[in-house]
Amino acid sequence: MYKRQALVLIDAFRKLGIEATVTGLEWATLLKRLKNHEFDATVSGWATDPFESDLYQLWHSGSAIKGGSNYVSFKNQDVDDLIIKMRTEFDLNKRKLMNYKLQEIINEEQPINFLVSALRTGARSNRFQNVNYFSARPVSYTHLTLPTSDLV
């Protein structure tokens, strides 16, 4: 799938006068190159948990080092400050607002171009209760329960 996306992008680049090639890599080799920042561009997949997560690893300047997970070497002091504040803020609504601001900055600066967000379809039986659907994943099984009458 990623190779097809890369080929479409390369065709678009060529129309702009930019030369690019596709190099398929085994997973271990790709990870090594990403962690060592040994690439010009990459097409890859990325999925996050639908629940709140610590964004330091992916977006903080402190992780934009060789061996860090901020592979694109994104550095922005406002983003760094928001990530640190989010780590210590207990109020969920305040953290949400900080997260929205962080997303606005990332969208504006475009260190990564998010190409695709797949549509997902979820289904459930009426036997299940407390089923919550999230946009990042079709269903969160941590909130899925069966009525006790069905457990017998």
N, C-alpha and C positions, 0 to 999 in steps of 0.2 A: 504494500500500500504506500509506504513512504517513498519508494523508488518512483512510483507513478507521479506522486506529488512533486518530487524533485525534478522529474523530467518536464512537467508542465511549467515549473518555475524557470528552469533553464531555457526553455523555449521563449518565455516572456523576457528573460534577461537578454537573450540574443537579439530580440527585436529592439532592445534599448542599446545594443552595442556592447553588452557585457558578456564576456566569455566565462563559462563555468562548465564543470564536468561532474558526473556522479561517480562516487566511489563507494561501493557497498562494503560494509565492514561487519565482522562478527561482533557480537554484543560486548565481549570483554575488551576488544580493541577499541570500539567506540567509546566505552566508558573511560578507558585510559586516556584517550585523546581529549575527551571533554574535560576530565579532571586536570589535565596538563595544559589546557587551553591551546591545543595543537590543531586548530581548524580555522577556516575562514567563515564557513557557514555550515549549518546542519539542519536536516529535516528529521524531526523525531516526535514521538508522542509524549504527552505529559498528562497525567491524571493526578488530581489531588483529592484528599478526603473531603466529603461534604461537610464535615465538622470543622470547627476552628483548628487551625494548625499554626505552629510557630514559623513565621516567614523568614527568619534570620538566615537559615541555611541557603535559601534560594535567592534572596534579594538584598541582604545586607552587604555593605562594602567589605566587611571583615571576612566574608566567605568568597570574595573575588580574588582568591589567591590560588596558586598551584596546589591541587589537591582539594580545593574547596568546591562546593556545589553551585556556586554562582558562576556557572560556566561562561556566561556572556560578559563577565567582568563589569556588570552594571554597578555604578557607584553614584549615589545621590544622597546628600546629607539629610534632606528632608525625609526620604524613605528610611534611612538609618534611624533617625530620631523617632519616627512613627513606630517602627518595629520595636524599638526599646521601650517606648511608652506602652505599646500594646501588651508587652510581656508583664507589665506591672499593674495594669488597669483591671480592677475587678468588675467594673460596671460593663455589662455586655453591650448596652446601647452605645456607650462611649467607644468601646473597641470596634463596634461595627462602623461608626462614623470615621474612625481612624483608618480602618481597612478600606472604606470607600475612597478616602483621600489618597491612600497609597495606590489603589488601583487607577485612580485618575492620573497620577503622576506616571505610572508605568505605561498607561495607554498613550499619554502625551509624548513620552520620550521614546517609546517603541524599541526597547532593548531586545525584545522578542516580538515577532509577528505571529500572533495566534491566528492560524489559517482556518481551522475547522473545529467545530464543536458538533459532534455527532448527535443526531436525534435518537432518543432512546424511548422505548415503549415498555411500560410495566403493566403487569396484570396481577390480580390477587383474588383469592377466594374470599367470600364473605365469612368463612370460618375464622379468618385471621383478624385480629384486632390491633389497634395502635400501629398501623402501617403508615410510615411517613415516606413520601417520595421527595427526592432531592435532585436538583438539576445535574449535579456532577455524577450521580449514580442513579440507576432506576429505583432502587429501594434500599433502605437502611435496615438491615436485619437486626440491629441492636434494639430496635423499637417494635419488633414483631412478636406478638404473643398469640397463643391459642387459648380459647376459653377453657377453663378447667374441666368442663363437661366433655370436651374432646380428648382429653388426656387419659381417660379411663378406657 
